[in-house]
């Protein structure tokens, strides 16, 4: 019995994207739904490495706005959270004025465009994939995503 329990543990441990509502993992190990990976890859999202930071289990998460060498990235570029998590975007003051504008998702929302360090914008998100951009810098790769389980 121990051997079959071990095999089950290995199978479960190797299934990091189980229960992922995004379907096919696009060949990225299951950590990012295919639609999110495509959005971030096609838009050459700054700071996106094909994975999502796992913040499931956290009641609130902060995403920095205006990171990277030129202040034209979100950090993390992709994050996974539970339904009902409060997500706060916090401006670094780098890279000029930014906003958060959802391009694809179960609902859309947009923040004001601000350049001040410490400015915040928060949303409590329900299940789905929220793919967003900074409008002034979208052509420069300032895109991000929140994966809500």
mmCIF file of the C-alpha atoms, coordinates in Angstrom:
data_MODEL
# 
_entry.id   MODEL 
# 
loop_
_atom_site.group_PDB 
_atom_site.id 
_atom_site.type_symbol 
_atom_site.label_atom_id 
_atom_site.label_alt_id 
_atom_site.label_comp_id 
_atom_site.label_asym_id 
_atom_site.label_entity_id 
_atom_site.label_seq_id 
_atom_site.pdbx_PDB_ins_code 
_atom_site.Cartn_x 
_atom_site.Cartn_y 
_atom_site.Cartn_z 
_atom_site.occupancy 
_atom_site.B_iso_or_equiv 
_atom_site.pdbx_formal_charge 
_atom_site.auth_seq_id 
_atom_site.auth_comp_id 
_atom_site.auth_asym_id 
_atom_site.auth_atom_id 
_atom_site.pdbx_PDB_model_num 
ATOM 1   C CA . UNK A 1 1   ? 0.000   0.000  0.000   1.00 0.00 ? 1   UNK A CA 1 
ATOM 2   C CA . UNK A 1 2   ? 2.865   2.381  0.716   1.00 0.00 ? 2   UNK A CA 1 
ATOM 3   C CA . UNK A 1 3   ? 4.117   2.053  -2.843  1.00 0.00 ? 3   UNK A CA 1 
ATOM 4   C CA . UNK A 1 4   ? 0.778   3.085  -4.338  1.00 0.00 ? 4   UNK A CA 1 
ATOM 5   C CA . UNK A 1 5   ? 0.545   5.972  -1.852  1.00 0.00 ? 5   UNK A CA 1 
ATOM 6   C CA . UNK A 1 6   ? 3.990   7.107  -2.931  1.00 0.00 ? 6   UNK A CA 1 
ATOM 7   C CA . UNK A 1 7   ? 3.037   6.923  -6.597  1.00 0.00 ? 7   UNK A CA 1 
ATOM 8   C CA . UNK A 1 8   ? -0.074  8.969  -5.898  1.00 0.00 ? 8   UNK A CA 1 
ATOM 9   C CA . UNK A 1 9   ? 1.967   11.571 -4.022  1.00 0.00 ? 9   UNK A CA 1 
ATOM 10  C CA . UNK A 1 10  ? 4.388   11.882 -6.918  1.00 0.00 ? 10  UNK A CA 1 
ATOM 11  C CA . UNK A 1 11  ? 1.545   12.251 -9.415  1.00 0.00 ? 11  UNK A CA 1 
ATOM 12  C CA . UNK A 1 12  ? -0.167  14.927 -7.309  1.00 0.00 ? 12  UNK A CA 1 
ATOM 13  C CA . UNK A 1 13  ? 3.091   16.789 -6.637  1.00 0.00 ? 13  UNK A CA 1 
ATOM 14  C CA . UNK A 1 14  ? 3.816   16.899 -10.367 1.00 0.00 ? 14  UNK A CA 1 
ATOM 15  C CA . UNK A 1 15  ? 0.418   18.359 -11.142 1.00 0.00 ? 15  UNK A CA 1 
ATOM 16  C CA . UNK A 1 16  ? 0.998   21.981 -10.143 1.00 0.00 ? 16  UNK A CA 1 
ATOM 17  C CA . UNK A 1 17  ? -1.773  23.276 -12.385 1.00 0.00 ? 17  UNK A CA 1 
ATOM 18  C CA . UNK A 1 18  ? -4.508  20.843 -11.308 1.00 0.00 ? 18  UNK A CA 1 
ATOM 19  C CA . UNK A 1 19  ? -7.932  22.442 -11.199 1.00 0.00 ? 19  UNK A CA 1 
ATOM 20  C CA . UNK A 1 20  ? -6.684  25.192 -13.492 1.00 0.00 ? 20  UNK A CA 1 
ATOM 21  C CA . UNK A 1 21  ? -9.681  26.718 -15.236 1.00 0.00 ? 21  UNK A CA 1 
ATOM 22  C CA . UNK A 1 22  ? -7.489  27.868 -18.117 1.00 0.00 ? 22  UNK A CA 1 
ATOM 23  C CA . UNK A 1 23  ? -7.431  24.438 -19.753 1.00 0.00 ? 23  UNK A CA 1 
ATOM 24  C CA . UNK A 1 24  ? -4.310  23.551 -21.736 1.00 0.00 ? 24  UNK A CA 1 
ATOM 25  C CA . UNK A 1 25  ? -1.165  24.792 -20.055 1.00 0.00 ? 25  UNK A CA 1 
ATOM 26  C CA . UNK A 1 26  ? 0.469   25.814 -23.347 1.00 0.00 ? 26  UNK A CA 1 
ATOM 27  C CA . UNK A 1 27  ? 3.556   23.750 -22.544 1.00 0.00 ? 27  UNK A CA 1 
ATOM 28  C CA . UNK A 1 28  ? 4.593   25.887 -19.578 1.00 0.00 ? 28  UNK A CA 1 
ATOM 29  C CA . UNK A 1 29  ? 4.251   23.302 -16.832 1.00 0.00 ? 29  UNK A CA 1 
ATOM 30  C CA . UNK A 1 30  ? 0.670   24.135 -15.905 1.00 0.00 ? 30  UNK A CA 1 
ATOM 31  C CA . UNK A 1 31  ? 1.496   27.231 -13.870 1.00 0.00 ? 31  UNK A CA 1 
ATOM 32  C CA . UNK A 1 32  ? -0.039  29.701 -16.336 1.00 0.00 ? 32  UNK A CA 1 
ATOM 33  C CA . UNK A 1 33  ? -3.257  29.146 -18.326 1.00 0.00 ? 33  UNK A CA 1 
ATOM 34  C CA . UNK A 1 34  ? -2.727  29.141 -22.074 1.00 0.00 ? 34  UNK A CA 1 
ATOM 35  C CA . UNK A 1 35  ? -4.785  32.328 -22.651 1.00 0.00 ? 35  UNK A CA 1 
ATOM 36  C CA . UNK A 1 36  ? -2.709  34.229 -20.078 1.00 0.00 ? 36  UNK A CA 1 
ATOM 37  C CA . UNK A 1 37  ? 0.595   32.902 -21.421 1.00 0.00 ? 37  UNK A CA 1 
ATOM 38  C CA . UNK A 1 38  ? -0.428  33.866 -24.956 1.00 0.00 ? 38  UNK A CA 1 
ATOM 39  C CA . UNK A 1 39  ? -1.500  37.370 -23.885 1.00 0.00 ? 39  UNK A CA 1 
ATOM 40  C CA . UNK A 1 40  ? 1.721   38.050 -21.976 1.00 0.00 ? 40  UNK A CA 1 
ATOM 41  C CA . UNK A 1 41  ? 3.981   36.446 -24.589 1.00 0.00 ? 41  UNK A CA 1 
ATOM 42  C CA . UNK A 1 42  ? 2.300   38.111 -27.592 1.00 0.00 ? 42  UNK A CA 1 
ATOM 43  C CA . UNK A 1 43  ? 2.571   41.505 -25.868 1.00 0.00 ? 43  UNK A CA 1 
ATOM 44  C CA . UNK A 1 44  ? 6.212   40.849 -24.856 1.00 0.00 ? 44  UNK A CA 1 
ATOM 45  C CA . UNK A 1 45  ? 5.348   41.594 -21.221 1.00 0.00 ? 45  UNK A CA 1 
ATOM 46  C CA . UNK A 1 46  ? 8.330   42.987 -19.345 1.00 0.00 ? 46  UNK A CA 1 
ATOM 47  C CA . UNK A 1 47  ? 9.385   40.712 -16.487 1.00 0.00 ? 47  UNK A CA 1 
ATOM 48  C CA . UNK A 1 48  ? 7.307   37.717 -17.658 1.00 0.00 ? 48  UNK A CA 1 
ATOM 49  C CA . UNK A 1 49  ? 9.322   34.496 -17.588 1.00 0.00 ? 49  UNK A CA 1 
ATOM 50  C CA . UNK A 1 50  ? 6.555   32.011 -18.413 1.00 0.00 ? 50  UNK A CA 1 
ATOM 51  C CA . UNK A 1 51  ? 5.552   31.439 -14.795 1.00 0.00 ? 51  UNK A CA 1 
ATOM 52  C CA . UNK A 1 52  ? 3.176   32.950 -12.254 1.00 0.00 ? 52  UNK A CA 1 
ATOM 53  C CA . UNK A 1 53  ? 3.993   33.778 -8.638  1.00 0.00 ? 53  UNK A CA 1 
ATOM 54  C CA . UNK A 1 54  ? 1.772   31.586 -6.451  1.00 0.00 ? 54  UNK A CA 1 
ATOM 55  C CA . UNK A 1 55  ? 0.017   33.713 -3.838  1.00 0.00 ? 55  UNK A CA 1 
ATOM 56  C CA . UNK A 1 56  ? -2.889  31.335 -3.275  1.00 0.00 ? 56  UNK A CA 1 
ATOM 57  C CA . UNK A 1 57  ? -3.749  31.276 0.404   1.00 0.00 ? 57  UNK A CA 1 
ATOM 58  C CA . UNK A 1 58  ? -3.029  35.001 0.820   1.00 0.00 ? 58  UNK A CA 1 
ATOM 59  C CA . UNK A 1 59  ? -5.976  37.276 1.619   1.00 0.00 ? 59  UNK A CA 1 
ATOM 60  C CA . UNK A 1 60  ? -4.285  40.241 -0.066  1.00 0.00 ? 60  UNK A CA 1 
ATOM 61  C CA . UNK A 1 61  ? -1.546  40.668 -2.658  1.00 0.00 ? 61  UNK A CA 1 
ATOM 62  C CA . UNK A 1 62  ? 0.389   43.725 -3.833  1.00 0.00 ? 62  UNK A CA 1 
ATOM 63  C CA . UNK A 1 63  ? 1.645   44.206 -7.385  1.00 0.00 ? 63  UNK A CA 1 
ATOM 64  C CA . UNK A 1 64  ? 4.245   46.929 -7.947  1.00 0.00 ? 64  UNK A CA 1 
ATOM 65  C CA . UNK A 1 65  ? 3.582   49.330 -10.829 1.00 0.00 ? 65  UNK A CA 1 
ATOM 66  C CA . UNK A 1 66  ? 6.643   50.825 -12.526 1.00 0.00 ? 66  UNK A CA 1 
ATOM 67  C CA . UNK A 1 67  ? 9.386   48.267 -11.921 1.00 0.00 ? 67  UNK A CA 1 
ATOM 68  C CA . UNK A 1 68  ? 12.314  47.049 -13.990 1.00 0.00 ? 68  UNK A CA 1 
ATOM 69  C CA . UNK A 1 69  ? 15.289  48.972 -15.347 1.00 0.00 ? 69  UNK A CA 1 
ATOM 70  C CA . UNK A 1 70  ? 13.138  51.685 -16.908 1.00 0.00 ? 70  UNK A CA 1 
ATOM 71  C CA . UNK A 1 71  ? 10.064  51.464 -14.665 1.00 0.00 ? 71  UNK A CA 1 
ATOM 72  C CA . UNK A 1 72  ? 7.957   49.864 -17.392 1.00 0.00 ? 72  UNK A CA 1 
ATOM 73  C CA . UNK A 1 73  ? 6.858   46.602 -15.762 1.00 0.00 ? 73  UNK A CA 1 
ATOM 74  C CA . UNK A 1 74  ? 4.471   45.125 -13.227 1.00 0.00 ? 74  UNK A CA 1 
ATOM 75  C CA . UNK A 1 75  ? 5.991   42.973 -10.491 1.00 0.00 ? 75  UNK A CA 1 
ATOM 76  C CA . UNK A 1 76  ? 5.023   40.223 -10.517 1.00 0.00 ? 76  UNK A CA 1 
ATOM 77  C CA . UNK A 1 77  ? 4.023   40.170 -14.187 1.00 0.00 ? 77  UNK A CA 1 
ATOM 78  C CA . UNK A 1 78  ? 1.772   37.169 -13.487 1.00 0.00 ? 78  UNK A CA 1 
ATOM 79  C CA . UNK A 1 79  ? 0.341   36.084 -10.145 1.00 0.00 ? 79  UNK A CA 1 
ATOM 80  C CA . UNK A 1 80  ? -2.043  33.312 -9.062  1.00 0.00 ? 80  UNK A CA 1 
ATOM 81  C CA . UNK A 1 81  ? -4.514  34.031 -6.228  1.00 0.00 ? 81  UNK A CA 1 
ATOM 82  C CA . UNK A 1 82  ? -7.695  32.600 -4.725  1.00 0.00 ? 82  UNK A CA 1 
ATOM 83  C CA . UNK A 1 83  ? -11.146 33.954 -5.519  1.00 0.00 ? 83  UNK A CA 1 
ATOM 84  C CA . UNK A 1 84  ? -12.010 36.808 -3.154  1.00 0.00 ? 84  UNK A CA 1 
ATOM 85  C CA . UNK A 1 85  ? -8.393  37.995 -2.776  1.00 0.00 ? 85  UNK A CA 1 
ATOM 86  C CA . UNK A 1 86  ? -7.861  41.744 -2.603  1.00 0.00 ? 86  UNK A CA 1 
ATOM 87  C CA . UNK A 1 87  ? -5.264  42.736 -5.194  1.00 0.00 ? 87  UNK A CA 1 
ATOM 88  C CA . UNK A 1 88  ? -3.569  46.110 -4.717  1.00 0.00 ? 88  UNK A CA 1 
ATOM 89  C CA . UNK A 1 89  ? -1.417  47.750 -7.353  1.00 0.00 ? 89  UNK A CA 1 
ATOM 90  C CA . UNK A 1 90  ? 1.113   50.124 -5.781  1.00 0.00 ? 90  UNK A CA 1 
ATOM 91  C CA . UNK A 1 91  ? 3.012   52.720 -7.804  1.00 0.00 ? 91  UNK A CA 1 
ATOM 92  C CA . UNK A 1 92  ? 6.802   52.961 -7.408  1.00 0.00 ? 92  UNK A CA 1 
ATOM 93  C CA . UNK A 1 93  ? 7.072   56.429 -8.917  1.00 0.00 ? 93  UNK A CA 1 
ATOM 94  C CA . UNK A 1 94  ? 9.386   55.102 -11.664 1.00 0.00 ? 94  UNK A CA 1 
ATOM 95  C CA . UNK A 1 95  ? 8.810   55.154 -15.424 1.00 0.00 ? 95  UNK A CA 1 
ATOM 96  C CA . UNK A 1 96  ? 6.370   58.061 -15.629 1.00 0.00 ? 96  UNK A CA 1 
ATOM 97  C CA . UNK A 1 97  ? 2.596   57.918 -15.241 1.00 0.00 ? 97  UNK A CA 1 
ATOM 98  C CA . UNK A 1 98  ? 0.926   54.508 -15.310 1.00 0.00 ? 98  UNK A CA 1 
ATOM 99  C CA . UNK A 1 99  ? -2.502  52.951 -15.039 1.00 0.00 ? 99  UNK A CA 1 
ATOM 100 C CA . UNK A 1 100 ? -3.990  49.463 -14.760 1.00 0.00 ? 100 UNK A CA 1 
ATOM 101 C CA . UNK A 1 101 ? -6.525  48.721 -17.491 1.00 0.00 ? 101 UNK A CA 1 
ATOM 102 C CA . UNK A 1 102 ? -8.004  45.220 -17.833 1.00 0.00 ? 102 UNK A CA 1 
ATOM 103 C CA . UNK A 1 103 ? -8.106  44.170 -21.495 1.00 0.00 ? 103 UNK A CA 1 
ATOM 104 C CA . UNK A 1 104 ? -9.575  40.687 -21.011 1.00 0.00 ? 104 UNK A CA 1 
ATOM 105 C CA . UNK A 1 105 ? -11.316 39.176 -18.016 1.00 0.00 ? 105 UNK A CA 1 
ATOM 106 C CA . UNK A 1 106 ? -14.578 38.234 -16.338 1.00 0.00 ? 106 UNK A CA 1 
ATOM 107 C CA . UNK A 1 107 ? -15.020 41.948 -15.553 1.00 0.00 ? 107 UNK A CA 1 
ATOM 108 C CA . UNK A 1 108 ? -13.081 44.969 -16.692 1.00 0.00 ? 108 UNK A CA 1 
ATOM 109 C CA . UNK A 1 109 ? -11.834 47.899 -14.661 1.00 0.00 ? 109 UNK A CA 1 
ATOM 110 C CA . UNK A 1 110 ? -9.359  50.703 -15.036 1.00 0.00 ? 110 UNK A CA 1 
ATOM 111 C CA . UNK A 1 111 ? -7.439  52.873 -12.611 1.00 0.00 ? 111 UNK A CA 1 
ATOM 112 C CA . UNK A 1 112 ? -6.576  56.500 -13.132 1.00 0.00 ? 112 UNK A CA 1 
ATOM 113 C CA . UNK A 1 113 ? -3.224  57.321 -14.723 1.00 0.00 ? 113 UNK A CA 1 
ATOM 114 C CA . UNK A 1 114 ? -0.811  58.376 -11.967 1.00 0.00 ? 114 UNK A CA 1 
ATOM 115 C CA . UNK A 1 115 ? 2.938   58.865 -11.580 1.00 0.00 ? 115 UNK A CA 1 
ATOM 116 C CA . UNK A 1 116 ? 3.187   59.368 -7.821  1.00 0.00 ? 116 UNK A CA 1 
ATOM 117 C CA . UNK A 1 117 ? 5.065   56.891 -5.648  1.00 0.00 ? 117 UNK A CA 1 
ATOM 118 C CA . UNK A 1 118 ? 2.818   55.198 -3.087  1.00 0.00 ? 118 UNK A CA 1 
ATOM 119 C CA . UNK A 1 119 ? -0.442  55.606 -5.024  1.00 0.00 ? 119 UNK A CA 1 
ATOM 120 C CA . UNK A 1 120 ? -2.581  52.466 -4.764  1.00 0.00 ? 120 UNK A CA 1 
ATOM 121 C CA . UNK A 1 121 ? -5.530  50.948 -6.605  1.00 0.00 ? 121 UNK A CA 1 
ATOM 122 C CA . UNK A 1 122 ? -7.327  47.864 -5.219  1.00 0.00 ? 122 UNK A CA 1 
ATOM 123 C CA . UNK A 1 123 ? -9.852  45.339 -6.493  1.00 0.00 ? 123 UNK A CA 1 
ATOM 124 C CA . UNK A 1 124 ? -11.265 42.187 -4.910  1.00 0.00 ? 124 UNK A CA 1 
ATOM 125 C CA . UNK A 1 125 ? -11.228 39.621 -7.702  1.00 0.00 ? 125 UNK A CA 1 
ATOM 126 C CA . UNK A 1 126 ? -13.450 36.641 -8.376  1.00 0.00 ? 126 UNK A CA 1 
ATOM 127 C CA . UNK A 1 127 ? -12.583 33.554 -10.458 1.00 0.00 ? 127 UNK A CA 1 
ATOM 128 C CA . UNK A 1 128 ? -11.126 34.062 -13.906 1.00 0.00 ? 128 UNK A CA 1 
ATOM 129 C CA . UNK A 1 129 ? -8.095  35.450 -15.700 1.00 0.00 ? 129 UNK A CA 1 
ATOM 130 C CA . UNK A 1 130 ? -7.551  39.207 -15.635 1.00 0.00 ? 130 UNK A CA 1 
ATOM 131 C CA . UNK A 1 131 ? -5.132  40.406 -18.315 1.00 0.00 ? 131 UNK A CA 1 
ATOM 132 C CA . UNK A 1 132 ? -4.211  44.060 -18.095 1.00 0.00 ? 132 UNK A CA 1 
ATOM 133 C CA . UNK A 1 133 ? -1.894  46.739 -19.380 1.00 0.00 ? 133 UNK A CA 1 
ATOM 134 C CA . UNK A 1 134 ? -0.612  50.214 -18.656 1.00 0.00 ? 134 UNK A CA 1 
ATOM 135 C CA . UNK A 1 135 ? -2.202  52.246 -21.464 1.00 0.00 ? 135 UNK A CA 1 
ATOM 136 C CA . UNK A 1 136 ? 0.639   54.799 -21.856 1.00 0.00 ? 136 UNK A CA 1 
ATOM 137 C CA . UNK A 1 137 ? 3.255   52.016 -22.020 1.00 0.00 ? 137 UNK A CA 1 
ATOM 138 C CA . UNK A 1 138 ? 1.437   49.048 -23.551 1.00 0.00 ? 138 UNK A CA 1 
ATOM 139 C CA . UNK A 1 139 ? 3.510   49.178 -26.747 1.00 0.00 ? 139 UNK A CA 1 
ATOM 140 C CA . UNK A 1 140 ? 6.642   49.036 -24.567 1.00 0.00 ? 140 UNK A CA 1 
ATOM 141 C CA . UNK A 1 141 ? 5.610   45.730 -22.956 1.00 0.00 ? 141 UNK A CA 1 
ATOM 142 C CA . UNK A 1 142 ? 3.903   46.939 -19.768 1.00 0.00 ? 142 UNK A CA 1 
ATOM 143 C CA . UNK A 1 143 ? 1.396   44.094 -19.367 1.00 0.00 ? 143 UNK A CA 1 
ATOM 144 C CA . UNK A 1 144 ? 0.410   41.823 -16.507 1.00 0.00 ? 144 UNK A CA 1 
ATOM 145 C CA . UNK A 1 145 ? -2.091  39.199 -15.414 1.00 0.00 ? 145 UNK A CA 1 
ATOM 146 C CA . UNK A 1 146 ? -3.862  37.929 -12.328 1.00 0.00 ? 146 UNK A CA 1 
ATOM 147 C CA . UNK A 1 147 ? -5.023  34.296 -12.415 1.00 0.00 ? 147 UNK A CA 1 
ATOM 148 C CA . UNK A 1 148 ? -7.883  33.849 -9.937  1.00 0.00 ? 148 UNK A CA 1 
ATOM 149 C CA . UNK A 1 149 ? -8.856  30.296 -8.967  1.00 0.00 ? 149 UNK A CA 1 
# 
